[in-house]
């Protein structure tokens, strides 16, 4: 409960900061929801899965700060989230390695569509970093979806898949808002889907052991 209160307070204050264009306030409170999830995650059963999810959240914290920092640190924020997705990818590989060709095709399709839209509007010097990032996040989505229907506990697989999909959706909004079409609702939509995605990924660690010994998510 204390972690949830911290997360909600941070999220609410950040959204208020967005609406009032309070840059310093946003910088100070933006990391709080993910920081709360990181603290909450320590209550999950110890496992390699939890360890890699924790690392992903730490890199996400760094990315949150870099993207909120005054000035254009987009490329550095992109790098931090790249490592976050690699950590989540490793977590999903830790308990499921089946090829899952249908999820692979779906994830590659999503990545290809997003890339084609962004490239058609010009990425300039960011072309290679964005392509690499798109490949990694597509791989992360693939492995999250691959856990569905496998021997992985159903609840863990569902939460991780929903979380990964929301994360991809949030990143898609960032790309569209930055390179294609800026719209007023984008900052609110992308941050809310980002937090919900991170919550799903974090919550999946509480159900990751066995079906008979699932922990209840608070």
Phi and psi in degrees as a GROMACS rama.xvg file:
@    title "Ramachandran Plot"
@    xaxis  label "Phi"
@    yaxis  label "Psi"
@TYPE xy
-58.2763  -37.8039  UNK-2
-66.1779  -38.243  UNK-3
-65.6644  -40.1543  UNK-4
-62.3273  -44.3169  UNK-5
-60.8473  -43.5629  UNK-6
-63.2787  -45.598  UNK-7
-67.2865  -38.5736  UNK-8
-64.1824  -44.8284  UNK-9
-63.5792  -43.688  UNK-10
-64.183  -46.2894  UNK-11
-62.9231  -42.1973  UNK-12
-67.1406  -38.408  UNK-13
-64.645  -44.4218  UNK-14
-63.4207  -38.4508  UNK-15
-61.1304  -43.6175  UNK-16
-61.2173  -38.7067  UNK-17
-61.4747  -44.6096  UNK-18
-69.0047  -24.9939  UNK-19
-105.657  3.95938  UNK-20
58.6997  38.6005  UNK-21
-90.2532  87.3857  UNK-22
-59.9901  -45.724  UNK-23
-65.244  -41.3032  UNK-24
-61.5587  -43.718  UNK-25
-61.1004  -41.6056  UNK-26
-61.8615  -39.4309  UNK-27
-73.1299  -37.1712  UNK-28
-102.91  -13.5411  UNK-29
-56.5977  -39.0127  UNK-30
-73.3283  -12.6112  UNK-31
-60.6961  -44.8437  UNK-32
-59.4977  -44.6642  UNK-33
-70.8881  -36.0039  UNK-34
-60.5102  -40.2754  UNK-35
-64.4129  -40.2366  UNK-36
-64.2865  -37.0039  UNK-37
-64.111  -42.0661  UNK-38
-65.7777  -42.5073  UNK-39
-62.3061  -35.8511  UNK-40
-61.3877  -26.1694  UNK-41
-65.4163  -14.9616  UNK-42
-83.654  -9.53949  UNK-43
-75.9904  156.214  UNK-44
-57.9263  133.595  UNK-45
-61.1045  136.229  UNK-46
-170.502  165.905  UNK-47
-61.2922  -35.9633  UNK-48
-58.4985  -49.3733  UNK-49
-62.4316  -38.2957  UNK-50
-62.2005  -43.6851  UNK-51
-72.7716  -34.671  UNK-52
-64.6699  -39.8583  UNK-53
-59.5532  -44.0612  UNK-54
-63.5008  -39.2778  UNK-55
-62.3078  -38.9892  UNK-56
-67.3889  -36.7455  UNK-57
-63.7547  -46.1745  UNK-58
-63.2266  -34.673  UNK-59
-64.9803  -37.8112  UNK-60
-58.6939  -45.0628  UNK-61
-61.3804  -44.3632  UNK-62
-62.6329  -39.7865  UNK-63
-57.1988  -46.3284  UNK-64
-66.302  -44.1848  UNK-65
-63.7815  -38.7634  UNK-66
-75.6452  -24.3249  UNK-67
-89.394  -14.8385  UNK-68
-64.7557  136.736  UNK-69
-56.6979  136.08  UNK-70
100.306  165.682  UNK-71
-93.3121  94.5388  UNK-72
-109.512  30.9587  UNK-73
-56.4278  -44.6349  UNK-74
-64.8452  -34.2584  UNK-75
-75.0097  -37.8718  UNK-76
-63.5842  -39.9631  UNK-77
-60.1021  -41.3814  UNK-78
-64.1266  -41.3179  UNK-79
-63.4011  -43.9851  UNK-80
-72.3236  -25.984  UNK-81
-59.8061  -46.0516  UNK-82
-68.1531  -32.3924  UNK-83
-62.1235  -44.8761  UNK-84
-67.1859  -34.9544  UNK-85
-63.9868  -37.5632  UNK-86
-66.3759  -43.0728  UNK-87
-65.138  -38.8807  UNK-88
-59.1335  -43.6104  UNK-89
-64.4701  -38.3821  UNK-90
-61.3873  -45.1502  UNK-91
-67.91  -33.797  UNK-92
-70.0899  -23.2099  UNK-93
-66.8945  -21.9546  UNK-94
-129.104  3.82123  UNK-95
-156.281  121.2  UNK-96
-125.245  16.3258  UNK-97
-68.8154  147.285  UNK-98
-60.2428  -41.9737  UNK-99
49.9027  70.4048  UNK-100
-67.6266  -35.3149  UNK-101
-65.3708  -48.5981  UNK-102
-59.1735  -34.8837  UNK-103
-62.3487  -46.3891  UNK-104
-63.7075  -40.5161  UNK-105
-64.0395  -46.6781  UNK-106
-64.5649  -41.7644  UNK-107
-65.5804  -36.456  UNK-108
-64.38  -44.0855  UNK-109
-60.8839  -46.818  UNK-110
-62.8936  -40.1067  UNK-111
-66.8795  -40.981  UNK-112
-63.993  -46.4259  UNK-113
-61.8318  -45.7661  UNK-114
-62.0748  -41.6005  UNK-115
-63.292  -37.4231  UNK-116
-66.208  -46.6515  UNK-117
-66.9188  -44.1963  UNK-118
-64.7319  -35.6774  UNK-119
-65.0948  -20.8065  UNK-120
-101.455  3.59927  UNK-121
85.0406  122.53  UNK-122
-112.774  -12.8149  UNK-123
58.8647  -131.307  UNK-124
-68.853  -13.0992  UNK-125
-88.9909  1.75402  UNK-126
-54.7309  -55.2623  UNK-127
-64.9948  -48.0109  UNK-128
-57.9529  -39.9471  UNK-129
-69.5476  -38.6101  UNK-130
-63.5347  -44.7397  UNK-131
-61.6208  -44.2087  UNK-132
-62.3483  -43.0166  UNK-133
-62.366  -39.1811  UNK-134
-64.6934  -41.83  UNK-135
-69.0096  -43.9207  UNK-136
-69.421  -30.4025  UNK-137
-66.5596  -40.2991  UNK-138
-64.4868  -39.8567  UNK-139
-61.5148  -44.5123  UNK-140
-63.5219  -41.8513  UNK-141
-56.3533  -49.8225  UNK-142
-70.3972  -29.9171  UNK-143
-66.6431  -43.8859  UNK-144
-69.3748  -30.5956  UNK-145
-63.9179  -25.2888  UNK-146
-73.3333  -20.1453  UNK-147
-66.6179  129.946  UNK-148
78.3238  6.03872  UNK-149
-95.8871  -165.446  UNK-150
-78.2274  -5.45795  UNK-151
-66.1081  140.125  UNK-152
-49.0147  132.466  UNK-153
-55.6351  -44.081  UNK-154
-64.0464  -40.9986  UNK-155
-62.9409  -44.8128  UNK-156
-63.3775  -41.8467  UNK-157
-65.4856  -46.6661  UNK-158
-63.061  -43.4383  UNK-159
-65.4199  -39.9864  UNK-160
-66.0237  -43.9049  UNK-161
-64.2875  -43.4536  UNK-162
-61.1557  -44.8694  UNK-163
-63.5255  -42.2766  UNK-164
-63.3643  -40.6501  UNK-165
-67.2288  -37.593  UNK-166
-62.308  -44.6215  UNK-167
-62.6449  -41.7421  UNK-168
-62.1465  -42.127  UNK-169
-61.7211  -45.4974  UNK-170
-65.378  -33.6891  UNK-171
-62.6944  -42.8649  UNK-172
-62.6422  -38.7832  UNK-173
-60.5816  -46.5473  UNK-174
-63.1254  -45.6563  UNK-175
-64.4376  -44.3665  UNK-176
-66.5163  -32.5925  UNK-177
-85.1862  -39.382  UNK-178
-111.152  -18.6773  UNK-179
-114.363  -63.7705  UNK-180
-148.227  118.408  UNK-181
-83.8416  130.397  UNK-182
-139.073  148.959  UNK-183
-61.0297  -34.0388  UNK-184
-78.7159  -13.1104  UNK-185
-54.9147  -49.5451  UNK-186
-58.5345  -34.1578  UNK-187
-75.851  -44.6222  UNK-188
-64.789  -43.8353  UNK-189
-70.2273  -35.2829  UNK-190
-75.4504  -36.1939  UNK-191
-67.9828  -44.5858  UNK-192
-67.6275  -32.2533  UNK-193
-63.0812  -48.7473  UNK-194
-63.9829  -41.8713  UNK-195
-64.4137  -38.2128  UNK-196
-62.9973  -45.6992  UNK-197
-63.0013  -37.7698  UNK-198
-62.2158  -45.0823  UNK-199
-61.0788  -43.5197  UNK-200
-63.7738  -43.8591  UNK-201
-64.4966  -46.1941  UNK-202
-62.4359  -27.6655  UNK-203
-62.011  -24.9972  UNK-204
-71.3333  -20.5261  UNK-205
-78.0062  -12.2013  UNK-206
-120.273  19.3334  UNK-207
-90.6817  -10.4078  UNK-208
-76.147  -88.8507  UNK-209
-135.676  161.482  UNK-210
-63.6524  -30.2777  UNK-211
-80.0392  -17.074  UNK-212
-126.349  37.9538  UNK-213
-63.0221  142.891  UNK-214
-91.1817  149.646  UNK-215
-82.1719  132.974  UNK-216
-86.2615  129.502  UNK-217
